[in-house]
Amino acid sequence: MTLLIAAAISVVLWFIPFAEFLNYPFRIFVTFIHEGGHALAAFVTGNSVMSLSVETSGNGWTYTTKGGLLSQIFVSSAGYLGAMAFGSLLLILIRKTVAARIVLLGCGLYVFALTMIYGLIKPLVWLSGLSGIPFTLVAGIILSVGLVLIARFASAKVATFFVSFLAVQCVLNALFDLKILFSISSPFAGETVHTDALNMSNATGIPAIFWTIAWIALALGILWFAMRLYVARRESSYQPDLPFEDIPPV
């Protein structure tokens, strides 16, 4: 029920005029998760992250050193798919009844680590993306502190609602961003926009629209898998009585 309410509120906010400011902090949170996916993928593949920045518009940039072709494919794909995987993970944690306070605390610490390491320290070391430091630093600290405070002081129901809302926001924003990416990656799009799909096209020579479609398919696959686990967990908690059950003697 909590997840359904969170999903309903998320959808309704899209249709209420001038309600974007209510959804704005969650949009920035998803941007941190998206860019964090790129940064972690670069780290795992042995590349260096030069900077991670989040803009007031909700867009973000992560600059890394370039590895081999497989490394570039993995890093470029880790943004949209990373946001979807993060949201799906939150769904699974909710169903596995992991304490919402622990999940919120983990999210807050994760955003704080991204902010300080890749949003502040690395840009100063590499002298890259310095203009993005102020907003990234302020937004990251506010988000991380807010999540920690909710984990510390909110009731269990409120904490569970926030985890559900974060999960829905990650999933919906990943799908919405992929929809936008599909439209601007189309061969019929007039203006060329620098995107992850364009990076993939430049690295492989395969059109950006192909990578966009592939990411949409993989994102839907991740969501389908997560929902299968979610539903299976729910069904397992309602074990029916077995037939011909022995009745203990009176």
Sequence and secondary structure as in RCSB ss.txt:
>XXXX:A:sequence
MTLLIAAAISVVLWFIPFAEFLNYPFRIFVTFIHEGGHALAAFVTGNSVMSLSVETSGNGWTYTTKGGLLSQIFV
SSAGYLGAMAFGSLLLILIRKTVAARIVLLGCGLYVFALTMIYGLIKPLVWLSGLSGIPFTLVAGIILSVGLVLI
ARFASAKVATFFVSFLAVQCVLNALFDLKILFSISSPFAGETVHTDALNMSNATGIPAIFWTIAWIALALGILWF
AMRLYVARRESSYQPDLPFEDIPPV
>XXXX:A:secstr
 HHHHHHHHHHHHHHSTT HHHHHHHHHHHHHHHHHHHHHHHHHTT  EEEEEE TTS EEEEE    HHHHHHH
HHTTHHHHHHHHHHHHHHHHTT  HHHHHHHHHHHHHHIIIIIIIIHHHHHT SGGGHHHHHHHHHHHHHHHHHH
HHHS HHHHHHHHHHHHHHHHHHHHHHHHHHHHHHSTT SS    HHHHHHHHHSS HHHHHHHHHHHHHHHHHH
HHHHHHHHHHHTS    TT      
